[in-house]
Amino acid sequence: MRITETAISLNVPDVEASASWVQRHLGFTEAMAADGFCSLAHPESGVNLIYLRTGLPTFKPASAAGRADGLLVVFTVEDIDADYARLQDAGAEIVTSIETEPWGERFFQMSDPNGVIYQLVQWVAPPDPQYAG
């Protein structure tokens, strides 16, 4: 199998709210849009985010409509501390303050207006020697 592109499709009540949020805070740009639909691309990530309005009759499988319990949209970044400061200053809703896990994952989490959780991560040297490999 050869995968040529990657996209994450999220079923949200307010497509414009999430689309605007990722454009403003994460640097995505609109690739295409229609009523109840928006696809956004990022110039560096190689992933598209697609938002579909909850309740669209074309959403398949219907059993998954509106369900994203436990979903995190995660992006690895180069300077987590600078991004944390920038996003705080920009008014992004930080739901988990920046922290470093014992295995070296430094991260924080934000929520968009629809409650989608975005996590930014940078891998750093593990502070706990048992995880140093």
C-alpha positions as CSV (number, residue, x, y, z in Angstrom):
1,M,0.0,0.0,0.0
2,R,1.2,3.5,-0.9
3,I,-0.5,6.3,1.1
4,T,-0.4,9.5,-0.9
5,E,-2.2,11.9,1.5
6,T,-3.4,12.1,5.0
7,A,-6.6,13.8,6.4
8,I,-8.5,13.9,9.6
9,S,-12.2,14.4,9.3
10,L,-14.1,15.7,12.2
11,N,-17.9,15.9,12.6
12,V,-18.6,19.3,14.4
13,P,-21.7,21.4,14.9
14,D,-20.1,24.7,13.7
15,V,-17.7,24.0,10.8
16,E,-16.8,27.7,10.4
17,A,-15.8,28.0,14.1
18,S,-13.3,25.1,14.0
19,A,-12.0,26.1,10.5
20,S,-11.4,29.7,11.6
21,W,-9.7,28.6,14.8
22,V,-7.1,26.3,13.1
23,Q,-6.5,29.0,10.5
24,R,-5.9,31.7,13.1
25,H,-3.9,29.6,15.7
26,L,-2.3,26.7,13.7
27,G,-1.6,28.2,10.3
28,F,-3.9,26.1,8.2
29,T,-5.4,27.5,5.0
30,E,-8.7,26.7,3.3
31,A,-8.3,24.2,0.4
32,M,-12.1,23.9,-0.4
33,A,-15.4,24.5,1.2
34,A,-19.1,24.1,0.7
35,D,-22.2,24.2,2.9
36,G,-21.4,22.1,6.0
37,F,-17.9,21.2,4.8
38,C,-14.4,22.7,4.9
39,S,-11.1,21.1,4.0
40,L,-7.9,22.9,5.3
41,A,-4.3,22.2,4.4
42,H,-1.1,23.2,6.2
43,P,2.0,24.1,4.2
44,E,4.4,22.1,6.3
45,S,2.5,19.3,8.0
46,G,1.3,17.1,5.1
47,V,-2.1,16.6,6.7
48,N,-5.5,18.1,5.9
49,L,-8.2,18.8,8.5
50,I,-11.7,18.3,7.2
51,Y,-14.7,19.5,9.2
52,L,-18.2,18.2,8.4
53,R,-21.3,19.7,10.0
54,T,-23.0,17.3,12.4
55,G,-26.3,16.1,10.9
56,L,-25.3,16.0,7.3
57,P,-27.3,13.2,5.6
58,T,-24.2,12.3,3.5
59,F,-22.0,11.6,6.6
60,K,-21.0,7.9,6.7
61,P,-21.2,5.7,8.7
62,A,-24.2,7.3,10.3
63,S,-23.4,5.4,13.5
64,A,-20.2,7.6,13.9
65,A,-21.9,10.9,13.4
66,G,-21.1,13.4,16.2
67,R,-18.8,11.0,18.1
68,A,-15.2,11.8,18.8
69,D,-14.9,10.8,22.5
70,G,-11.2,10.8,23.5
71,L,-10.0,12.1,20.1
72,L,-6.9,14.2,20.2
73,V,-5.5,16.0,17.1
74,V,-1.8,16.0,17.7
75,F,1.0,17.9,15.9
76,T,4.7,17.6,16.6
77,V,6.4,21.0,16.7
78,E,10.0,22.3,16.9
79,D,9.7,24.9,19.7
80,I,6.9,24.0,22.1
81,D,7.7,26.8,24.6
82,A,7.5,29.5,21.9
83,D,4.2,28.0,20.5
84,Y,2.8,27.8,24.0
85,A,3.6,31.5,24.7
86,R,2.3,32.6,21.3
87,L,-1.0,30.7,21.6
88,Q,-1.6,31.9,25.1
89,D,-1.0,35.5,23.9
90,A,-3.4,34.9,21.0
91,G,-6.2,33.9,23.4
92,A,-6.3,30.2,22.5
93,E,-8.1,28.2,25.2
94,I,-5.4,26.2,26.9
95,V,-7.0,23.2,28.5
96,T,-3.8,21.4,29.7
97,S,-0.9,23.6,30.7
98,I,2.5,22.7,29.3
99,E,4.2,19.8,31.0
100,T,6.8,17.2,30.3
101,E,6.2,13.4,30.7
102,P,8.9,11.2,32.2
103,W,9.5,9.7,28.8
104,G,10.3,13.1,27.2
105,E,7.0,14.2,25.7
106,R,6.6,17.9,26.3
107,F,3.1,19.0,25.4
108,F,0.1,21.1,26.0
109,Q,-3.5,20.9,24.8
110,M,-6.0,23.5,23.5
111,S,-9.7,23.4,22.7
112,D,-11.4,24.9,19.7
113,P,-15.0,26.4,19.9
114,N,-16.5,23.0,19.1
115,G,-14.5,21.3,21.9
116,V,-12.0,19.6,19.6
117,I,-8.8,19.0,21.5
118,Y,-5.5,19.9,19.8
119,Q,-2.3,18.8,21.4
120,L,1.1,20.2,20.4
121,V,4.1,18.0,21.3
122,Q,7.9,18.3,21.2
123,W,10.1,15.4,22.1
124,V,12.8,16.4,24.6
125,A,15.4,14.5,26.6
126,P,13.6,12.3,29.2
127,P,13.9,13.8,32.6
128,D,13.5,10.3,34.2
129,P,16.6,8.1,33.6
130,Q,14.5,4.9,33.4
131,Y,13.2,6.2,30.0
132,A,16.5,7.3,28.6
133,G,16.9,4.1,26.5
